[in-house]
Amino acid sequence: MKTSKDYTTHFKVGNADYGLITVPKGTRTTNMTAMGIDEDYNFVADVSWVKPHEDGTKQYGLLHDLKYYGINVPKSYVEH
C-alpha cells in the first residue's frame, strides 16, 4: 500500500512538536501494529522522504518518533 496523494498533519509526540509534516504521495504504508495486522491503521513505513536539517545533519529525533510512534494516514489517502 502507498499514499495516493500528499497527506499533511500536525505531528507531536510528548514534548517534541514537529509542526506540520507532509507525507508525500507514493510513500509506503503498513497495517502492522504492535499487536499484529490491523486494517484500521495505515502507518508510514518508509521515511526516506525526511529531509536533513538546514545544516545537513539528520533529524534523528524525528526519524525515531516516526519509527516508534508513527503517523497513521487516513484510508482516504491510501491506495492498495
C-alpha positions in Angstrom: 0.0 0.0 0.0 1.1 3.6 -0.5 -0.3 7.1 -0.2 -2.4 8.2 -3.1 -1.8 11.9 -2.5 0.2 14.1 -0.1 -1.0 14.0 3.5 -0.3 16.9 5.8 -0.7 16.6 9.6 0.5 18.2 12.8 3.0 15.7 14.3 3.6 15.9 18.1 5.0 13.2 20.4 5.3 14.1 24.1 7.2 17.4 24.3 8.5 17.1 20.8 6.4 19.3 18.5 7.5 18.8 14.9 4.8 21.1 13.5 3.2 20.3 10.1 4.6 17.2 8.4 3.7 16.3 4.8 3.9 12.7 3.9 4.4 12.7 0.1 2.3 10.8 -2.4 3.7 7.4 -3.1 5.0 6.8 0.4 4.7 3.1 1.5 2.4 2.3 4.4 1.7 -0.7 6.5 -1.1 -2.2 8.6 1.4 -3.7 11.1 0.8 -2.7 14.7 2.4 -3.9 17.9 -0.5 -6.4 18.2 -0.3 -7.6 14.6 -2.1 -6.6 11.4 -5.0 -4.2 11.8 -6.7 -2.9 8.7 -7.9 0.2 10.6 -4.3 1.6 10.6 -2.1 2.8 7.8 1.3 3.7 9.4 4.0 5.3 7.3 6.5 2.5 6.5 9.1 4.5 4.5 10.8 7.6 5.9 13.3 8.2 3.2 11.5 11.4 2.3 12.5 13.1 5.5 15.0 15.9 4.6 18.0 16.7 6.7 18.3 19.9 8.8 19.4 23.0 7.1 23.0 22.3 8.4 22.9 18.9 6.6 22.6 16.7 9.7 20.0 14.0 10.0 16.8 14.6 12.0 17.4 11.7 14.4 14.6 12.8 16.8 12.0 13.0 14.1 13.2 9.7 12.5 13.0 8.0 15.8 9.5 9.2 16.6 8.2 8.3 13.1 9.6 4.8 13.5 8.3 4.1 17.1 5.2 6.3 17.3 4.3 6.6 13.6 1.9 8.7 11.5 -1.4 7.0 10.8 -2.5 8.0 7.4 -6.3 8.1 6.8 -7.7 5.4 4.5 -8.9 8.1 2.0 -5.2 8.9 1.4 -4.1 5.2 0.8 -4.3 3.0 -2.3 -3.7 -0.7 -2.4 
